[in-house]
Amino acid sequence: MRVGELCHVCPTVLGGHSFSWLKSLLLVTAVLASTTTATKTPPGYPPSPKIKGCLPKQPGSIDIFCPGDEGYGCYKIPTLLQTRNGTLLGMIEARKFSCDDKGYVDLRVRRSHDNGTTWGPSLLVHGNSTDNGTWTTVGDAMMVQDPTTGIIFLLHTRNNTLLYLSRSNNEGVTWSAPRDVTATLKYGGMEGWIGSGHAGAIVLSSGPHLGRLIMPMYSIAPYSIYSDDHGNTWHMGAAVSLPLKIMGGENQIAETGFFTKDGTPILLISIRNSPKVPVIISGKGYRLQALSHDGGITWSISTENRQLFEPISGCEGSLVYHPGVRKLFFSHPDPPLELFRTNLRVWSSSNMGSTWEHHAIVWKQAAGYSALTPIGKDQLGVLYDRNNHTMVVFEAQSVTFTVISAD
């Protein structure tokens, strides 16, 4: 779930790309002024997309979750994992009655055995709501597989206050009953917000902590949790230090292809920033980054990377290292004038994220969250939210999978 999504009291649709960006910028200014005294988001807003079904098919892509599927009005927040046997797991928040971050929200998964060309049926992973009873927001899924045992661990939140952990012994077909791990793994105490990094969990590939499982989290600050015993026990690392007056949000962790003297992979963490006004006006609102030299337990002081802009209110971005091409990859909206969530771009870096260069455009129109995974020696799988018109508050008409070259 997302802290501080832009303007839940605004119109949902901006009116497409026919608006000039100057008019859009003026509209943003008015929106921001109108929300300074706004009250709590009303339940059920924004509504589910009026049109059910998927967007028109795109060559080389497949829509795996669309409004109306399985009786859910809205799908958002993709998570992607490729198992050691090559199975792709595409997990999603299935929001039944609206696109609201709060409400009747379940976790569902689809599986592919052919690198995303075809997908099996949608399976319920976890849910705790009934149509006429109490609703529970079950979301913020994050998966990691232990390479030795093959067990997949799934961390999720409930109502963004509690943390639950479950496991699968059969490549995501079925899952154990989740157990509450809030007391031991929520940084900053039991009260307040908790969220995960979605698709950003990793396994250390070398060094004295070879096989360490790491999951990125955020509460009052970004931090990680880790296990050195194949997921039997989990521990909290230290929080990432943030610049003054910046509240870091969703974050993802990846190896960089560089190592310390003892062989420990140097890790990069990429953290969501959430500017209230466009970067071109304030000069602030870039993506935050930090490095770890001890396997994700502690982090350097984070800094803004001025090549990676955030749209208004920020957005999740996916970060992976592809060992086949020895590069980092980062996917994130890159809209004109850094306004609304459009133009899903992938960047690459060969120097631990110090500098980034354009790699590919996945989708030029409205796009939100994304999840990357390396496929084979030189490909990337991308699971992402998309729509075909610009919106002040982004909602997905399709959750789509595609494969792009990593070369």
C-alpha positions, 0 to 999 in steps of 0.5 A, a space after each residue: 500500500 502507498 503512503 501519500 498517493 496524489 490527491 484522492 479528491 481530484 478527478 480521476 482522469 486528466 483528459 488524455 494527452 490532448 492537454 498541453 503540459 502547461 495546462 497540466 502543470 497549472 492543474 497540478 498547482 490547483 490540485 495541490 492547493 485544494 488538498 492542503 486541507 483535505 480530509 481523510 480519503 473516503 472509502 472506496 475512492 478511486 472507483 474501479 475502472 468503468 470499463 472491464 477487461 483488458 486494453 487492446 493487445 500489444 505485440 510481444 506482451 500478455 495481460 495477466 490481470 484485468 478489471 473484472 477478472 475473478 470478480 475483482 474490479 481493480 488490480 494493482 501492485 505487481 510482484 514478480 519472481 522467477 524460481 530456481 526451476 524457471 517458473 515465473 510467479 506474477 502476484 498482484 493485489 486484487 481489489 474487489 470493490 474499488 481501487 482504494 488502497 484500503 478495503 476488500 483486497 486479496 493476494 492472487 498469483 498466476 504462474 508461467 512455465 515458459 518465460 511468460 508466454 502463457 500463464 496458468 489460472 489465477 489462484 487465491 494466495 491469501 484473503 481475509 474479507 467477505 462481501 458482507 463482513 469485515 474487510 481486510 487489506 491483504 497486500 504488499 506482497 514480496 517473495 524470495 526463494 531459498 536456493 538450497 531448500 527451494 522454499 519460497 517465502 512470502 511476506 505481506 501486510 494486513 491493513 498496512 499495520 501488521 506483517 505476516 509471513 508464509 511459505 510455499 514448498 511447491 513453486 507457489 501452487 499452495 501456501 502455508 497459513 500466514 503467521 504474524 511476525 509484526 512484533 519482531 520485524 516491524 521497525 519502530 514499534 507496533 504502531 503506525 504504517 508498515 510496507 514492503 518493497 514488493 519485488 525487491 527481495 534478493 539472495 546474496 550470491 557470494 561471500 561469508 553470508 552466501 545464501 542470505 535472504 534479504 527483503 526491503 521494508 519501510 515503516 518510519 524509515 526504509 530498512 531490511 530484514 534478513 535470514 541466514 538460516 534458510 528462512 527459519 529465523 528473521 532479523 531486522 537490519 538498521 534503518 537507512 539515513 535519509 536527507 532532512 525532511 524527506 520520508 522514504 517509502 517503497 524501496 528495492 535492493 539489488 547486488 551491484 556486481 561489485 564486492 568487498 575484499 571478503 567477497 560480500 556483494 556490495 548492495 544498492 538500495 533505491 528508495 521512493 521519494 514523494 515530492 508534492 510539486 514537480 521537480 522542475 519547480 522545487 528542484 527536489 524530488 529525485 530518487 534516493 540511493 544508498 549502499 551496503 558493504 555488509 550484506 544489507 545490515 547497515 547502509 551509507 547515508 542516502 543521497 538523491 540521484 539527479 538522473 532519476 526523477 520522481 513524478 508528483 507524489 512519487 512511485 515505486 520503481 523496480 531494481 535488479 542486477 542481471 549477472 548475465 550482462 553484469 548491469 543494474 536495471 531500474 524501471 520507473 515512470 519517466 513522464 514529461 515535466 515529471 508530472 503524472 505516471 506515464 512513460 515506463 522507462 528502464 535505465 541501466 548502470 554499470 557503476 553501482 548506480 552512480 550514473 544511469 543511462 536509458 535502456 528501453 521504453 516499455 510503455 509510453 502511455 500511463 504506467 504505474 508500478 513495475 517488477 523486473 526479473 532477469 530471464 536467461 542470459 540476456 533478457 528481462 521480464 517486466 510485469 507492470 500496471 498500464 493504461 492508455 490515458 493520463 490520470 491524476 490518480 493512476 489506475 490500471 486497466 491492464 497488468 501486463 507482462 513482457 520480455 525485453 532484451 538486457 543487452 
